Amino acid sequence: MNLPETSYRAVAIITIIVSVIGLIMSPVSAAPGVSLSGKPTWEPAVTPGGSGVPAAGFFGLPTSGLALLTVTFKDASTMVGGTLRNWSFGDGGMFTLRNPAHQYGTPRVFTVNESTINAGGTSWSNQTNYINGTPATTTLYPIPSPNATRFLPNSNINLPPAGLSLSQNITPGEYEASSFIVQPNTNVTDMTILATPLTNGTNTIPANEIDFKGVKVWYMASNSDTSSQITGINPASGQYYGYYLRPELLLKNLSTVRVNLTAQTNELWITNSTFTGYFHIDNTTIGRFPTDVQIWDNATATGQMQPFEVPAGNNQQIWVTTNVSAGQPPGIYTGGIWINSSATTPVALNFSVNVLPYTLPASSLKYGIYFTPTVGTTDPASWSPDNGSFGWKQIPTSEYSAELTDMKNHGVLYPQDNVNWDTLGTQSYANYEKSLQLYKQVGLPTDSLFTRNGINSAYFYATSQTDLNTLAARIQSAKNQSQTYGFGKLYLYGQDEPTPTQILKEIPSLTTQITNGSYPYYAVDTPQAALPAAGITSLMTLSGPTNLTDMSQYRAVNPNIQFFRYDDPQSGVPNPEIYRKNFGLSLWKDGYNGAMDWNYMYGYGQSIWNNYDNLNSGHGINFTEENFVYPKSDGVIETIQWEGFREGIDDTRYADYLTQMTGSTLAANSTITAGIAASEDMSQVRATLIGQIGSVPSFR
């Protein structure tokens, strides 16, 4: 039906009125379920065209990017007179503004259409696949085992190949560590990490046997990978420290420590009755924390990591520790680790755990550690995990027990008992008894007990028979007390790092210890220093790398003497590989009997958390805090070096098992020697040992 000209005009007028009303009343356009952000910042001039139908045209900025993607469209139509515009954005969104902004919430391509209408008619501009909303994703970089490589948040140097698979070999009851790096391509404020159960047929490794912690990179005073000493940067100016970004802490809540990469600062979240917030732990002028400070690193209610933030393009390393139950059936268990946030597409890391068909023996080496806090029959009235010389103070029973448990879980079964029983009065013996109760309660072995502060230093150089008789009586009393709790050999620590002169003066005391059924031991940092006392020394803790010449000379005097290692390096160096090698298979290969490194945790300055307040340690040398762990109010915060130490202990257990299966140390020694000579990571050496175990005929 043909309408008269007046009818066309009426239709046009009605259309204009309706559209204007709709323009006034309609909300701003957005994709369904997505709110709009951004407005056009310009209003183009209208280019008059000729008479008749308008010519539609437009462009948008930007036309590609991460979803959520906001695009501002510019109308470039030519027209005459009043013109209406109808936009179709390709995702269900519609609009009638001249220059709209629209947000795309879905990562895909979209075709955009604009129609322009005036009295002369309608024109369409259609641009196919014009907008490309790319997904906000997270790239994963699997790291099969701990190593010496530093992974920093703001650098892609050293990143391993990207991938979506991670695997572990493990035996029942063992702890095994690996890690991966997450790198989102958009800013993330709430990233979460969750594991699924791992399955093998009808058998399952529950998700709660897979633990996640974030690796916190923070500023440290030393850049050394081999020593806790702070070497001079600019001795002329008196500056013996720097600000080096280093990965160290393993946190459930990454915001426990806040690091400013621009200002080069570290801050720790603390709380007490008058203050809650971040406290600087990054320079030489800051003293102790406020009184009664509490430090927490809380997981979620289900034991998971707290959601954390990662800026676009930055890296966050996630530490994965698996601990399968004793008796777990062998086989390859598979599942996933899900990485998700509100700003990124969920991504799954395929995770497999190969449970080997044997259980490792306890290490043939004894692992102790300098453990210097004390415990009492009553807890201290107040306590906070803050001040320097942390190791020498009394801590609550719950904290003492938590630290013993942590050492046990890391394979360190013979921590020193630092409770002083060699002082007058019954209270010191009661405190000593309390420590014995806790050692046994935690489940530490009772065949040997290593004491640190048992002998009063006044008796190191006792010469009078009266003093030696007093020492003998106190040794007998301590032996009786420890034997009541089922402990066997009682080791008594002598003068620390004695000089040749001191060791000669100590001989009467050492002789008294031997004749009264105890076992003297001490640390030696000077080659040959203790040779005159070798015949009356049960154990020497030797510093630094292996010196087979010294060891053979000591054994020529006393074939039964035992050797432990320390200071290779002392604790506090955030390099898991050096502890794994030097306190693991290197120790095993070189014929040591064990290790007793300094220290579980020890602070030199005002605060054990401040790496910059210990520039006058009293040793003539500046040290970083010598920590395998850091204190918090309900236990400890672990470090990557502490995890490396545990891996080293477990390496020796694999060597022991291969020896047990073959009846000889030959195969294990050959593999270890070749691996160390080739500078292989210890994870590679362990993999070879596992392969050799599997090829033993009696095993197959």
C-alpha positions in Angstrom: 0.0 0.0 0.0 1.4 3.4 -0.9 1.0 6.2 1.6 0.7 9.8 0.6 3.6 12.2 1.3 1.9 13.6 4.3 1.7 10.1 5.9 5.5 9.6 5.5 6.1 12.9 7.2 3.7 11.9 10.0 5.5 8.6 10.5 8.9 10.4 10.6 7.7 12.9 13.2 6.2 10.2 15.3 9.4 8.2 15.1 11.5 11.2 16.1 9.3 11.9 19.1 9.3 8.3 20.3 13.1 8.1 19.9 13.7 11.3 21.8 11.5 10.1 24.6 13.4 6.8 24.6 16.7 8.6 24.7 15.6 10.7 27.7 14.2 7.7 29.6 16.6 4.9 28.6 19.6 3.9 30.9 23.2 3.9 29.7 23.9 0.9 27.6 25.8 -2.1 28.9 26.0 -5.7 28.0 23.5 -7.9 29.9 24.7 -8.2 33.4 27.7 -5.9 32.9 27.9 -2.4 34.2 29.2 0.4 32.0 32.3 2.3 32.7 33.7 5.2 30.7 32.1 8.0 28.7 32.9 9.5 25.3 35.4 12.3 25.7 34.6 14.0 22.4 31.6 15.1 20.3 32.4 15.1 16.6 31.1 17.8 14.2 28.3 16.8 11.9 29.3 16.7 8.3 26.3 17.9 6.2 25.5 15.7 3.4 23.3 16.1 0.4 19.5 15.7 0.5 17.9 12.3 0.9 19.0 9.2 2.8 21.9 9.6 5.4 25.1 7.6 5.0 25.8 5.6 8.2 29.4 5.2 9.4 31.3 4.8 12.7 34.5 3.7 14.4 35.4 2.6 17.9 38.3 2.9 20.2 39.8 0.5 21.3 38.7 -2.4 19.1 40.6 -5.0 21.0 41.7 -5.7 24.5 41.0 -7.7 27.7 37.4 -8.3 28.6 36.0 -6.5 30.5 36.6 -4.1 27.5 35.1 -0.7 27.3 34.8 0.7 23.8 33.9 4.3 22.9 32.1 4.5 19.5 32.2 7.6 17.3 29.4 8.2 14.9 30.9 9.3 11.5 27.6 9.3 9.6 26.7 12.0 7.0 23.1 13.2 7.2 20.7 16.1 6.6 18.4 17.4 9.3 17.5 15.5 12.5 18.7 12.0 12.5 18.1 9.0 14.7 20.7 6.4 15.5 20.3 2.8 16.6 23.3 0.8 17.7 23.6 -3.0 18.0 26.8 -3.9 19.8 26.8 -7.6 18.9 26.3 -8.9 22.5 22.7 -8.1 22.9 23.3 -4.5 23.9 21.4 -1.8 22.1 21.6 2.0 22.3 20.5 5.2 20.7 23.1 7.8 21.7 25.2 9.4 19.0 28.6 8.5 20.5 28.0 5.7 23.1 30.5 3.8 25.3 29.9 0.1 25.7 31.5 -2.5 27.9 32.1 -6.0 26.6 32.1 -8.6 29.4 32.7 -11.7 27.3 36.1 -12.6 25.7 35.1 -13.1 22.0 34.7 -11.2 18.7 31.6 -9.0 18.1 29.9 -7.6 15.0 28.7 -4.0 15.5 25.9 -2.3 13.5 24.7 1.3 13.4 21.6 2.4 11.6 20.8 6.1 11.0 17.3 7.3 10.2 16.0 10.6 9.0 13.1 11.8 6.9 14.9 10.6 3.8 15.2 7.0 5.0 17.5 4.6 6.8 21.2 3.7 6.3 23.1 0.9 7.9 26.8 0.4 8.7 27.8 -3.1 9.6 31.3 -4.0 10.6 31.8 -7.8 11.0 34.1 -9.1 13.8 34.9 -5.6 14.6 35.5 -5.9 18.4 37.9 -8.5 19.8 37.5 -9.0 23.5 40.4 -11.2 24.6 40.3 -13.2 27.8 41.9 -12.1 31.0 44.1 -15.1 31.6 46.8 -16.4 33.9 50.0 -17.9 32.6 51.5 -20.7 34.7 55.2 -21.6 35.0 55.7 -25.0 36.7 58.9 -25.5 38.8 59.3 -29.2 39.6 61.5 -28.9 42.6 63.1 -26.2 44.8 66.3 -24.8 43.4 68.7 -21.8 43.7 67.0 -19.7 41.0 65.5 -16.4 42.2 62.0 -15.6 40.8 61.2 -12.0 41.3 57.7 -10.3 41.0 58.7 -7.7 38.5 61.1 -9.6 36.2 60.7 -12.4 33.7 64.4 -13.3 33.9 64.9 -16.9 34.9 61.3 -17.9 34.3 61.0 -21.6 33.3 58.9 -22.6 30.3 55.1 -22.0 30.6 53.1 -25.1 31.1 50.0 -26.7 32.5 51.4 -29.8 34.3 53.3 -30.4 37.5 54.3 -33.8 39.0 56.0 -35.2 42.1 57.5 -38.4 43.2 56.8 -39.3 46.8 56.8 -42.1 49.3 54.2 -42.7 52.0 54.6 -40.3 54.9 57.1 -38.1 53.1 56.8 -34.4 52.5 57.6 -33.3 48.9 57.8 -29.7 47.6 57.5 -28.1 44.2 56.1 -24.8 43.0 54.7 -22.8 40.2 54.5 -19.1 39.2 51.2 -17.4 38.3 51.4 -14.4 35.9 48.0 -12.7 35.1 47.7 -10.4 32.1 45.4 -8.1 34.1 45.4 -6.7 37.6 44.1 -9.2 40.1 43.1 -8.5 43.7 41.5 -11.8 44.8 43.4 -14.8 43.3 42.8 -18.1 44.9 44.5 -21.5 44.7 42.6 -24.7 45.4 43.4 -28.4 44.8 41.1 -31.2 43.9 41.5 -34.6 45.4 44.0 -36.8 43.5 42.7 -40.1 42.3 44.0 -43.4 41.1 41.2 -45.8 40.5 39.3 -46.1 43.8 42.3 -44.7 45.8 42.5 -41.0 46.7 44.9 -38.5 48.1 42.7 -35.9 49.8 43.0 -32.3 48.9 43.9 -31.4 52.4 47.2 -33.3 52.0 48.3 -30.7 49.4 49.3 -27.4 51.0 49.9 -24.1 49.3 51.9 -21.1 50.5 52.9 -17.9 48.7 56.6 -17.1 48.3 57.1 -13.6 49.6 59.9 -11.7 48.0 61.2 -8.9 50.2 64.3 -6.8 50.7 67.3 -8.3 52.5 70.6 -6.7 53.5 72.8 -9.3 51.9 72.9 -10.6 48.3 75.0 -13.7 49.1 73.8 -17.2 48.1 76.4 -18.9 50.2 76.8 -16.9 53.5 74.8 -15.1 56.1 77.6 -12.5 56.5 76.9 -9.0 55.1 79.9 -8.1 53.1 81.0 -4.4 52.5 79.3 -2.5 49.7 80.9 0.8 50.4 83.2 0.4 53.4 84.6 4.0 53.1 81.1 5.3 53.9 80.4 2.7 56.5 77.6 1.2 54.5 77.8 -2.6 54.7 74.4 -3.5 53.4 72.1 -3.2 50.4 68.5 -3.6 49.4 68.2 -6.8 47.5 65.0 -8.4 46.4 65.0 -12.0 47.5 62.4 -14.7 47.8 62.4 -16.2 51.3 59.1 -16.4 53.3 56.3 -18.9 52.8 53.1 -17.3 53.8 49.4 -18.3 54.0 48.5 -14.6 53.8 50.8 -12.7 51.5 49.7 -9.4 52.9 51.3 -10.3 56.2 54.4 -8.6 54.8 54.0 -5.6 52.5 56.8 -4.7 50.1 57.1 -1.4 48.2 59.2 -2.0 45.1 59.6 1.7 44.4 60.5 2.9 47.9 62.4 -0.4 48.7 60.6 -0.9 52.0 59.4 -3.9 54.0 56.5 -3.7 56.4 55.0 -6.3 58.7 51.4 -6.4 59.9 51.4 -6.4 63.7 48.8 -5.7 66.3 48.7 -5.0 70.1 46.4 -3.2 72.5 47.2 0.3 71.1 48.3 -0.3 67.5 47.2 -2.4 64.5 48.8 -1.9 61.1 52.0 -2.1 59.2 55.3 -1.5 60.9 58.6 -0.9 59.1 61.2 -3.6 59.3 63.6 -2.2 56.7 66.2 0.2 58.2 68.9 0.7 60.8 67.0 3.2 63.0 63.9 1.2 63.8 63.9 -0.4 67.2 61.8 -3.0 68.8 58.1 -3.4 68.0 55.5 -1.9 70.4 55.0 -3.9 73.6 53.1 -7.3 73.4 53.0 -7.3 69.7 51.1 -10.2 68.0 52.1 -11.5 64.5 49.7 -13.7 62.6 49.8 -15.4 59.2 46.3 -16.9 59.2 45.0 -19.3 56.6 41.3 -19.3 55.6 38.8 -21.3 57.7 39.5 -24.3 55.5 43.3 -24.0 55.7 43.8 -22.5 52.3 45.9 -19.4 51.3 44.1 -16.1 51.7 43.1 -14.5 48.4 46.0 -12.4 47.1 46.7 -9.7 44.6 49.0 -9.8 41.6 49.5 -6.7 39.3 49.2 -7.3 35.6 52.3 -8.9 34.2 53.8 -9.6 37.6 54.8 -13.0 39.0 53.8 -14.7 42.2 55.4 -18.0 43.1 53.2 -20.6 44.8 54.8 -23.3 47.0 53.2 -26.7 46.8 53.9 -29.2 49.6 52.4 -32.7 49.5 52.4 -35.0 52.5 50.7 -38.3 51.7 49.6 -40.5 54.6 51.6 -43.5 55.7 50.2 -46.6 54.0 49.0 -44.7 50.9 48.7 -47.3 48.1 51.3 -46.9 45.3 50.4 -45.5 41.9 50.1 -42.3 39.9 47.4 -40.1 41.3 46.0 -37.3 39.1 43.9 -34.2 39.8 44.2 -30.5 39.4 45.2 -27.2 41.0 42.7 -24.4 40.2 43.8 -20.8 39.9 41.0 -18.3 39.8 40.0 -14.7 40.4 37.1 -12.4 39.6 39.2 -10.7 36.9 40.6 -13.8 35.1 39.4 -16.9 33.4 39.9 -20.0 35.7 42.9 -22.1 34.7 43.8 -25.6 35.9 47.3 -27.0 36.5 47.3 -30.7 35.9 48.8 -32.2 39.1 50.1 -35.7 39.4 51.7 -37.5 42.3 53.5 -40.8 41.8 53.4 -42.6 45.2 56.3 -45.0 45.1 55.9 -48.6 46.3 58.1 -48.4 49.4 58.5 -46.5 52.6 61.8 -44.7 53.3 63.8 -45.5 56.4 64.8 -42.8 58.8 68.0 -41.2 57.8 71.2 -42.9 58.9 72.5 -39.5 59.7 71.4 -37.7 62.9 70.0 -34.2 62.3 70.1 -31.7 65.1 70.1 -27.9 65.2 71.0 -25.2 67.6 67.7 -24.5 69.3 68.2 -21.8 71.9 64.9 -20.8 73.5 64.0 -22.1 76.9 60.8 -23.3 78.4 59.6 -23.4 82.0 57.0 -24.9 84.3 55.0 -21.7 84.0 54.7 -19.6 80.9 56.1 -16.1 80.8 53.6 -13.4 81.9 53.9 -11.7 78.5 55.6 -12.8 75.3 55.8 -11.5 71.7 57.8 -12.8 68.8 59.8 -9.6 68.2 63.1 -8.8 69.9 66.6 -9.7 69.0 68.6 -12.5 70.7 65.2 -14.2 70.2 66.7 -17.6 70.8 67.8 -17.0 74.3 64.5 -16.2 75.9 61.8 -18.3 77.5 58.8 -18.9 75.3 55.3 -20.3 76.1 54.9 -24.0 76.2 52.5 -23.9 73.2 55.2 -22.1 71.1 58.0 -24.4 72.3 55.9 -27.5 71.3 54.9 -26.0 67.9 58.6 -25.4 67.1 59.6 -28.9 68.1 56.8 -30.3 65.9 57.9 -28.2 63.0 61.5 -29.5 63.3 60.3 -33.0 63.5 58.2 -32.5 60.4 61.3 -31.3 58.6 63.4 -34.3 59.6 65.4 -32.5 62.3 64.9 -35.1 65.1 67.6 -34.0 67.5 67.3 -30.3 68.3 69.4 -29.1 71.1 67.8 -28.7 74.6 68.9 -25.3 75.8 67.3 -25.4 79.3 70.0 -24.8 81.9 69.9 -27.5 84.6 73.4 -26.7 86.0 72.3 -23.8 88.2 71.6 -23.9 91.9 68.0 -24.5 93.0 65.3 -26.9 92.0 63.5 -24.7 89.5 66.2 -25.2 86.8 65.7 -29.0 87.1 61.9 -28.6 86.9 62.3 -26.5 83.7 64.7 -29.2 82.3 62.1 -31.8 83.1 59.4 -29.7 81.3 61.5 -29.7 78.2 62.0 -33.5 78.3 58.3 -33.9 78.6 57.7 -31.8 75.5 60.4 -33.6 73.5 58.8 -36.9 74.2 55.3 -35.6 73.8 56.1 -34.4 70.3 57.5 -37.8 69.4 61.2 -37.1 69.0 63.6 -40.0 69.3 64.9 -40.8 72.8 68.1 -42.6 71.9 70.2 -39.4 72.3 69.7 -36.0 73.9 71.9 -33.1 72.9 72.0 -30.3 75.5 73.4 -26.9 74.8 73.4 -25.0 78.1 73.5 -27.8 80.6 77.1 -27.3 81.9 77.6 -23.9 83.5 80.5 -22.2 81.7 82.3 -21.9 85.0 83.0 -25.6 84.8 84.4 -25.6 81.3 87.8 -25.0 82.8 87.4 -26.6 86.2 90.7 -27.9 87.7 90.1 -28.3 91.4 88.8 -31.7 92.5 86.0 -30.0 94.4 84.7 -28.3 91.2 85.1 -31.5 89.2 83.2 -33.5 91.9 80.4 -30.9 91.8 80.3 -31.2 88.0 80.2 -35.1 88.2 77.3 -34.9 90.7 75.3 -32.6 88.5 75.9 -34.8 85.4 74.6 -37.8 87.3 71.5 -35.8 88.4 70.8 -34.7 84.8 71.4 -38.3 83.5 68.9 -39.7 86.1 66.3 -37.1 85.1 66.7 -37.7 81.4 66.6 -41.5 81.8 63.4 -41.2 83.7 61.8 -40.0 80.4 63.5 -42.8 78.5 66.4 -40.8 77.0 69.6 -42.7 76.4 72.9 -40.9 75.6 73.3 -37.5 77.2 75.5 -35.2 75.1 77.0 -32.2 76.9 78.1 -29.1 75.0 81.4 -27.6 75.9 83.2 -24.4 75.0 81.8 -23.1 71.7 84.4 -22.9 68.9 87.4 -23.3 71.3 90.9 -22.1 70.5 93.8 -24.6 70.9 94.5 -23.0 74.3 91.0 -23.3 75.5 90.7 -26.9 74.5 93.8 -27.8 76.5 92.3 -26.0 79.6 89.0 -27.9 79.0 90.5 -31.4 79.2 89.8 -32.0 82.9 86.1 -31.1 82.4 85.9 -33.3 79.3 87.5 -36.2 81.1 85.0 -35.9 84.0 82.1 -36.0 81.5 83.4 -39.1 79.9 84.0 -40.9 83.2 80.5 -40.1 84.4 78.8 -41.7 81.4 78.0 -38.5 79.4 79.2 -37.6 75.9 81.0 -34.3 75.3 80.7 -32.4 72.1 81.3 -28.9 70.7 81.7 -26.9 67.5 85.1 -26.5 66.0 85.8 -23.7 63.4 89.6 -23.9 63.4 91.2 -26.9 61.7 93.2 -29.1 64.2 92.1 -26.9 67.2 90.6 -29.8 69.1 93.1 -32.5 68.1 94.6 -32.7 71.7 91.2 -33.6 73.0 90.1 -36.0 70.3 90.5 -39.0 72.5 88.0 -37.7 75.1 85.5 -36.1 72.6 82.5 -38.1 71.5 81.3 -35.7 68.8 82.7 -32.7 66.9 80.6 -30.3 64.9 82.9 -29.1 62.1 82.4 -25.9 60.3 82.3 -25.3 56.6 83.0 -27.7 53.7 84.4 -31.1 54.1 88.0 -31.4 55.2 88.8 -35.1 54.9 92.4 -34.6 56.1 91.3 -33.2 59.4 88.6 -35.9 59.8 91.1 -38.7 59.2 93.6 -37.2 61.7 90.9 -37.0 64.4 89.8 -40.6 63.6 93.4 -41.8 63.9 93.3 -40.7 67.5 89.8 -41.8 68.2 88.2 -44.2 65.7 84.8 -43.8 67.4 84.6 -40.0 67.2 81.6 -38.7 65.3 81.4 -35.7 63.0 78.5 -33.3 62.4 78.6 -30.3 60.1 77.5 -26.7 60.6 78.1 -23.4 58.9 77.9 -24.6 55.4 76.3 -22.1 55.5 74.6 -21.1 58.8 70.9 -20.4 58.5 69.5 -17.3 57.0 70.6 -17.7 53.3 67.5 -17.9 51.1 68.9 -20.5 48.8 67.2 -23.9 49.2 69.7 -25.8 47.0 72.8 -25.0 49.0 71.3 -26.4 52.2 69.9 -29.4 50.3 73.3 -30.3 48.8 75.6 -29.4 51.7 73.5 -30.9 54.5 72.1 -33.8 52.4 73.9 -36.0 49.9 77.3 -34.2 50.2 77.2 -35.0 54.0 76.2 -38.6 53.3 78.9 -39.1 50.7 81.7 -37.6 52.8 81.1 -39.9 55.8 79.6 -37.5 58.3 77.4 -38.8 61.1 75.0 -35.9 61.0 74.5 -32.2 61.1 73.8 -29.5 63.7 73.6 -26.1 62.0 73.3 -22.7 63.6 70.4 -21.7 64.2 66.7 -22.6 64.0 66.1 -18.8 64.4 68.4 -16.2 65.8 68.2 -12.4 65.6 71.2 -10.1 66.1 69.5 -6.7 66.4 66.5 -5.1 68.0 64.0 -7.2 66.0 64.4 -10.7 64.6 62.2 -9.5 61.7 64.4 -6.5 60.7 67.3 -7.5 58.5 68.8 -4.0 58.8 69.2 -3.5 62.5 72.1 -5.8 63.2 75.1 -3.9 61.9 76.9 -4.3 65.2 76.5 -8.0 66.0 79.3 -8.1 68.6 81.2 -10.5 66.4 83.2 -7.9 64.4 81.2 -9.1 61.4 77.7 -8.1 60.3 75.2 -10.9 59.8 71.7 -11.1 58.4 69.2 -12.7 60.8 70.1 -16.3 60.9 66.7 -18.0 60.5 65.3 -21.1 59.1 62.0 -19.8 60.3 60.5 -16.6 61.6 58.4 -16.3 64.7 54.7 -15.6 64.8 52.2 -15.7 67.7 51.1 -19.3 67.1 54.1 -21.1 65.6 56.5 -20.2 62.9 56.6 -18.9 59.4 58.7 -21.2 57.2 61.3 -20.3 54.6 62.5 -21.7 51.3 65.8 -22.5 52.8 64.1 -24.6 55.5 62.3 -26.5 52.8 65.6 -27.1 51.0 67.1 -28.5 54.3 64.2 -31.0 54.5 64.7 -32.0 50.9 68.4 -32.7 51.7 67.5 -34.9 54.6 65.0 -36.9 52.5 67.7 -37.3 49.8 69.8 -39.2 52.3 66.9 -41.4 53.0 66.7 -42.4 49.3 70.5 -43.1 49.4 70.0 -45.2 52.5 67.2 -47.2 50.9 69.2 -47.9 47.8 72.1 -49.1 50.1 69.6 -51.3 51.9 68.3 -52.8 48.7 71.8 -53.4 47.2 73.6 -54.3 50.4 76.3 -51.8 49.5 76.9 -48.0 49.4 78.7 -48.4 46.1 75.8 -47.5 43.8 74.5 -44.6 45.8 78.0 -43.2 46.3 78.8 -43.4 42.6 75.6 -41.6 41.7 76.0 -38.9 44.2 79.7 -38.3 43.4 79.0 -38.1 39.7 76.0 -35.8 40.2 77.9 -33.4 42.4 80.9 -33.4 40.0 78.5 -32.5 37.1 76.9 -29.7 39.2 73.5 -31.3 38.9 70.7 -30.1 41.0 70.1 -32.5 43.9 66.6 -33.2 42.5 68.3 -34.7 39.4 70.5 -36.9 41.6 67.5 -38.0 43.6 65.7 -38.9 40.4 68.6 -41.1 39.4 68.6 -42.8 42.9 64.8 -43.5 42.4 65.5 -45.1 39.0 68.3 -47.2 40.5 66.0 -48.4 43.3 63.4 -49.4 40.8 65.9 -51.4 38.8 67.2 -53.5 41.7 66.3 -57.1 40.9 65.1 -57.9 44.5 62.9 -54.8 44.3 61.3 -55.7 41.0 
